[in-house]
Amino acid sequence: MTAEDREGLAGDVCRLLVGAEEGVAEETMRRARAMTHVGFRELDGWTTGDGPWRPGDVPPLWVTLTVPEAWRAEMSRTTVGMVRRAVRRLDRSYGWQRPEGHLWINVVGIADGSIGMDGRPGTADEVVGRMTAEYRARTDAAGADLPEGVTVDPMCGMRVRLGRGAVTLEHEGRTMGFCAKSCRAAYAREHGLSVPM
């Protein structure tokens, strides 16, 4: 791939993963964008069972995403799909028909204590805490004007529609909605609550 291809693919991946998603607090997304990194590494001698890759052929891609282990299962399907869409855009721009087995997207979970955020060992909860600190410091977060049946995730500020399939937790007599199980788990641990299975 050319430098322009890599820049375009990196931009697409970042926009898909941490773009301006509707209903998410901008403070949280700004921090999430700063914590998202995309890099490329050329592999010499790339060979499959069918033989070596040759210049001019569709370049095989091996994409590895690292996330806290506590998030891996919940976000893998969505994240793999987002990256696949970005790669398909690149393929379409060249008219490439990517052969089966020439795109691998692996989501790898990093265990608590092995997440080296800013060079210090951390946990998934600490990543959520760092990502959401600015939003959570706002005093007006709970007073947002919301439509009926919508609440704000108290961890990250995302708007959550309550109902079937919503990730919720009962606390202090009210139903709280969360964007993901990882936000709910972090909130529950922070407040000494048990998390429903």
Secondary structure as the mmCIF struct_conf table of DSSP 4:
data_model
#
loop_
_struct_conf.conf_type_id
_struct_conf.id
_struct_conf.beg_label_comp_id
_struct_conf.beg_label_asym_id
_struct_conf.beg_label_seq_id
_struct_conf.end_label_comp_id
_struct_conf.end_label_asym_id
_struct_conf.end_label_seq_id
HELX_RH_AL_P HELX_RH_AL_P1 ALA A 3 VAL A 18
BEND BEND1 GLY A 19 GLY A 19
TURN_TY1_P TURN_TY1_P1 GLU A 22 GLY A 23
BEND BEND2 VAL A 24 VAL A 24
HELX_RH_AL_P HELX_RH_AL_P2 GLU A 26 ALA A 34
TURN_TY1_P TURN_TY1_P2 MET A 35 MET A 35
TURN_TY1_P TURN_TY1_P3 ASP A 44 GLY A 45
STRN STRN1 THR A 47 THR A 48
TURN_TY1_P TURN_TY1_P4 GLY A 49 ASP A 50
STRN STRN2 GLY A 51 PRO A 52
TURN_TY1_P TURN_TY1_P5 PRO A 55 GLY A 56
BEND BEND3 ASP A 57 ASP A 57
HELX_LH_PP_P HELX_LH_PP_P1 VAL A 58 PRO A 60
STRN STRN3 LEU A 61 PRO A 68
HELX_RH_AL_P HELX_RH_AL_P3 GLU A 69 TYR A 94
TURN_TY1_P TURN_TY1_P6 GLY A 95 GLY A 95
HELX_LH_PP_P HELX_LH_PP_P2 ARG A 98 PRO A 99
TURN_TY1_P TURN_TY1_P7 GLU A 100 GLY A 101
BEND BEND4 HIS A 102 HIS A 102
STRN STRN4 LEU A 103 ILE A 110
TURN_TY1_P TURN_TY1_P8 ASP A 112 GLY A 113
STRN STRN5 ILE A 115 MET A 117
TURN_TY1_P TURN_TY1_P9 ASP A 118 GLY A 119
STRN STRN6 ARG A 120 GLY A 122
HELX_RH_AL_P HELX_RH_AL_P4 ALA A 124 ALA A 137
TURN_TY1_P TURN_TY1_P10 THR A 139 ASP A 140
HELX_RH_3T_P HELX_RH_3T_P1 ALA A 141 GLY A 143
TURN_TY1_P TURN_TY1_P11 GLU A 148 GLY A 149
STRN STRN7 VAL A 150 VAL A 152
TURN_TY1_P TURN_TY1_P12 PRO A 154 CYS A 156
STRN STRN8 ARG A 159 ARG A 161
BEND BEND5 GLY A 163 GLY A 163
TURN_TY1_P TURN_TY1_P13 ARG A 164 GLY A 165
STRN STRN9 VAL A 167 HIS A 171
TURN_TY1_P TURN_TY1_P14 GLU A 172 GLY A 173
STRN STRN10 ARG A 174 PHE A 178
BEND BEND6 CYS A 179 ALA A 180
HELX_RH_AL_P HELX_RH_AL_P5 LYS A 181 GLU A 190
TURN_TY1_P TURN_TY1_P15 HIS A 191 GLY A 192
HELX_LH_PP_P HELX_LH_PP_P3 LEU A 193 PRO A 196
#
